[in-house]
Amino acid sequence: MTGSLVAQAALFGDPIAVLPTVFHLLWLRRLTADLSRPLSDATLVSRAEAR
């Protein structure tokens, strides 16, 4: 599943409540995003490949 950061967070509830978990999963590298640019509501996120 790939989509914008806020749109994907909204699938699980209020983005303000869900985004901290999304950021944590990005930190753990369970989700991936192009972090060479600042995160925004248009940032595309996807599940990381299994290791």
MIRODREN-630616 format. One line per field, with one value per residue (C-alpha): residue in one letter; x, y, z. Coordinates in nm, 3 decimals. Each point is the difference from the previous one (the first is absolute). Example, Ala and Ser with C-alpha at 12.3 -4.5 7.8 and 13.67 -1.06 7.14 Angstrom:
// residues 2
resn c(A  S)
px c(1.230  0.137)
py c(-0.450  0.344)
pz c(0.780  -0.066)
***
This chain:
// residues 51
resn c(M  T  G  S  L  V  A  Q  A  A  L  F  G  D  P  I  A  V  L  P  T  V  F  H  L  L  W  L  R  R  L  T  A  D  L  S  R  P  L  S  D  A  T  L  V  S  R  A  E  A  R)
px c(0.000  0.142  -0.152  0.049  0.100  -0.317  -0.236  0.147  -0.012  -0.365  -0.087  0.069  -0.175  0.068  0.335  0.103  -0.033  0.149  0.298  0.223  -0.026  0.073  0.311  0.107  -0.040  0.205  0.268  0.002  0.015  -0.319  -0.141  0.203  -0.010  0.237  0.159  0.234  -0.288  -0.196  -0.303  -0.330  -0.357  0.106  0.288  -0.051  0.039  0.002  0.068  0.363  0.097  0.046  0.358)
py c(0.000  0.335  0.344  0.344  0.026  0.167  -0.202  -0.329  0.118  0.102  -0.359  -0.094  0.293  0.363  0.084  0.210  -0.309  -0.245  0.199  -0.056  -0.375  0.051  0.200  -0.273  -0.266  0.218  0.025  -0.379  -0.035  -0.206  0.270  0.173  0.347  0.226  0.174  0.206  0.251  0.147  -0.203  0.152  -0.107  -0.100  -0.227  -0.351  -0.280  -0.375  -0.316  -0.098  -0.327  -0.296  -0.043)
pz c(0.000  -0.103  0.039  0.142  0.365  0.125  -0.221  0.123  0.364  -0.047  -0.093  0.363  0.168  0.082  -0.165  0.303  0.217  -0.254  -0.136  0.307  -0.063  -0.370  0.089  0.243  -0.271  -0.238  0.271  0.038  -0.380  -0.011  -0.228  -0.268  -0.149  -0.192  0.298  -0.216  -0.010  0.293  0.105  -0.112  -0.059  -0.353  0.110  -0.135  0.252  -0.048  0.196  0.020  -0.164  0.233  0.112)
***
